[in-house]
């Protein structure tokens, strides 16, 4: 079974053909999809989408780019939203210093609140990090010193150093369609390095469609191309790769049910 561990099916990009997108995923052996929250104001939309079918799940969280416009929830408040049966993860959360109008202190505060919710609930944190590797690792280490939690570094595009640090902390690394791009040689080297027992795959749909669909709207059925590419990089069969990644997903998101 293929699993799209990170997509945004509630986005308006899928409004016109949502059912067909889900049907194409099923036809491509994508047996489970996790649609990811990026704001509390849209959380109910995420839940409605996840409630469409038994193999759809949701997360709850605030993307770091949205911290200036979303409510500043505490860890306890975020944890209270995890009671819904469809919620199996927390995030996406983290740090993003790419744009000039970011607030580092606010992003760190909210990142820690999400981790506190993960520590309270046992659900994994879905981590977004861009142009913020050192601070991301620092916060992850600080919070682990307080209490254990599980985490996935989603849509990994970072350095080998970041991968090594996150692996030392016991976290999983998720690769998106970016790894299939011709100009992503350094990322491909990281994918070769990361043990398959610590890998997840995702689309981040509607963004970042893998080759041969680069530039088009992404959707969960395309995750097979990313999985095949990484399996080839690692020199293992597609089936072996998918079996291991499926196990990885359910070890991490253990609130989800296998098909």
C-alpha positions in Angstrom: 0.0 0.0 0.0 1.2 3.5 -0.9 0.6 6.3 1.6 0.5 10.0 1.0 1.7 11.2 4.4 1.2 14.9 3.6 -1.3 16.6 1.3 -3.8 19.5 1.4 -7.0 18.1 0.0 -9.1 20.9 1.5 -7.4 23.5 -0.6 -9.6 25.1 -3.4 -7.4 23.5 -6.0 -9.4 20.3 -5.5 -12.9 21.8 -5.3 -13.9 20.9 -8.8 -12.8 17.3 -9.0 -12.3 16.1 -5.4 -14.1 12.8 -5.9 -12.1 12.0 -9.0 -8.8 12.8 -7.2 -9.7 10.3 -4.5 -10.7 7.7 -7.1 -7.4 8.2 -9.0 -5.5 7.7 -5.7 -7.4 4.4 -5.1 -6.6 3.3 -8.7 -2.9 4.0 -8.0 -2.9 1.9 -4.8 -2.7 4.9 -2.5 -4.5 3.4 0.4 -4.3 6.2 2.9 -4.0 10.0 2.7 -3.2 12.5 5.5 -4.6 16.0 4.8 -2.7 18.6 6.7 -4.0 21.6 8.7 -2.2 24.9 8.1 -4.5 27.1 10.1 -7.0 26.8 12.9 -9.5 28.9 11.0 -9.6 26.2 8.3 -9.5 23.2 10.6 -13.2 22.3 10.2 -12.7 22.2 6.4 -9.8 19.8 7.0 -12.0 17.6 9.2 -14.8 17.6 6.6 -12.5 16.4 3.9 -11.0 13.7 6.1 -14.5 12.5 7.0 -15.2 11.8 3.3 -13.7 8.3 3.4 -12.3 5.8 6.0 -8.8 6.1 4.5 -8.6 9.9 4.9 -7.1 11.4 8.0 -6.3 14.9 9.3 -3.9 16.9 11.4 -4.4 20.0 13.5 -1.9 22.9 13.4 -0.8 26.3 12.3 1.8 26.7 9.6 4.7 29.0 10.6 3.8 31.4 7.8 0.4 31.8 9.3 1.4 32.5 12.9 1.0 36.3 12.4 -2.7 35.9 11.5 -3.9 32.9 13.4 -4.7 32.8 17.2 -1.9 32.0 19.5 -3.0 28.7 21.0 -1.4 27.0 23.9 -0.3 23.4 23.9 -3.3 22.4 25.9 -5.7 24.2 23.4 -4.1 22.4 20.5 -4.2 19.1 22.3 -8.0 19.6 22.9 -8.6 19.6 19.2 -6.9 16.2 18.8 -9.8 14.4 20.3 -11.5 14.1 17.0 -11.2 10.5 15.7 -9.8 11.7 12.3 -6.9 13.7 13.8 -3.7 11.6 13.9 -1.0 14.2 13.8 -0.1 17.8 15.0 1.0 20.4 12.5 2.2 21.4 10.2 4.3 23.6 12.5 7.9 24.7 12.7 10.0 27.5 11.5 10.2 29.4 8.2 12.6 32.3 7.8 12.3 32.5 4.0 10.1 35.6 3.9 11.0 39.0 5.3 7.8 39.5 7.3 8.4 36.5 9.7 8.5 36.8 13.5 11.1 34.4 14.8 10.0 34.7 18.4 6.3 34.0 17.6 7.1 31.1 15.3 9.3 29.6 18.1 6.5 30.1 20.7 3.9 28.4 18.4 6.3 25.6 17.4 6.9 24.8 21.1 3.1 24.9 21.8 2.6 22.3 19.1 5.3 20.1 20.5 3.7 20.4 24.0 0.4 19.2 22.4 2.3 16.2 21.0 3.8 15.4 24.4 0.3 15.6 26.0 -1.4 13.4 23.3 1.3 11.1 22.0 0.5 12.2 18.4 3.5 13.0 16.2 4.5 16.5 15.2 4.7 17.3 11.5 7.6 19.7 11.2 8.1 22.3 8.5 11.5 23.9 8.4 12.9 26.3 5.8 16.0 28.5 6.1 16.0 27.7 9.8 17.9 24.5 10.4 19.9 25.4 13.5 17.0 26.9 15.3 14.8 23.9 14.4 17.3 21.4 15.8 17.8 23.5 18.9 14.1 23.6 19.7 13.6 19.9 19.0 16.5 19.1 21.3 15.2 21.5 24.0 11.7 20.0 23.9 13.0 16.4 23.9 14.9 17.2 27.1 11.5 18.0 28.7 9.5 15.0 27.5 9.5 12.5 24.6 7.6 13.0 21.4 7.5 11.7 17.8 8.1 13.8 14.8 8.3 13.8 11.0 10.4 16.3 9.1 8.1 16.9 6.2 9.0 17.8 2.6 12.7 17.5 3.5 14.9 19.8 1.4 17.6 20.4 4.0 21.2 19.6 4.4 22.7 16.2 5.3 23.6 17.8 8.7 19.9 18.4 9.4 19.1 14.8 8.3 21.8 13.4 10.6 20.6 15.5 13.6 17.0 14.5 13.1 17.8 10.9 12.7 19.9 11.0 16.0 16.7 12.4 17.7 14.7 9.4 16.5 12.6 11.2 13.9 11.4 10.3 10.5 12.2 12.1 7.2 9.6 12.6 4.5 10.5 13.2 0.9 8.3 14.9 -1.7 8.3 15.2 -5.4 11.2 17.6 -5.1 13.6 14.7 -4.8 12.8 13.7 -8.4 13.8 17.0 -9.9 17.0 17.0 -12.0 18.5 19.9 -10.1 18.0 18.2 -6.7 21.3 16.3 -6.6 22.1 17.2 -3.0 18.7 16.1 -1.8 19.0 12.9 -3.7 22.3 12.2 -1.9 20.5 12.8 1.4 17.7 10.4 0.3 20.4 7.8 -0.4 21.9 8.3 3.0 18.7 8.1 5.1 17.9 4.5 6.1 14.7 3.3 4.5 13.4 2.4 7.9 13.2 6.1 8.7 11.6 7.4 5.4 8.1 8.5 4.6 6.9 9.9 1.2 4.4 12.6 0.5 3.0 14.8 -2.3 2.4 18.1 -0.4 -0.4 18.3 -3.0 -1.4 20.5 -4.7 2.3 21.6 -4.8 5.5 20.1 -5.9 4.4 17.5 -8.4 7.1 14.9 -9.1 8.6 14.2 -12.5 7.0 13.5 -15.0 4.2 15.9 -13.8 6.4 18.7 -12.6 4.7 22.1 -13.1 1.2 20.6 -12.9 -1.2 20.4 -10.0 0.0 17.6 -7.7 -2.4 15.0 -6.3 -2.1 11.9 -4.1 -1.9 9.4 -7.0 1.4 10.9 -8.0 3.1 9.8 -4.8 4.0 6.5 -6.5 6.5 8.4 -8.7 8.3 9.7 -5.7 8.3 6.3 -4.1 9.6 4.6 -7.2 12.4 7.3 -7.6 13.6 6.9 -4.0 13.4 3.1 -4.2 15.6 3.2 -7.3 18.0 5.6 -5.6 18.4 3.1 -2.8 18.6 0.1 -5.1 15.7 -1.8 -3.7 12.5 -3.0 -5.2 9.4 -0.8 -5.3 7.4 -3.3 -3.2 10.1 -3.6 -0.6 10.3 0.1 -0.3 6.5 0.6 -0.1 6.2 -2.1 2.5 8.8 -0.5 4.7 7.5 3.0 4.3 4.0 1.7 5.2 5.4 0.2 8.4 7.1 3.5 9.1 3.9 5.4 8.7 1.9 3.3 11.1 4.7 3.3 13.7 4.6 7.1 13.6 0.9 7.7 13.1 -0.3 4.9 15.3 -3.7 6.3 15.7 -4.5 5.5 12.1 -5.9 2.2 11.1 -4.5 0.0 8.3 -6.8 -0.6 5.4 
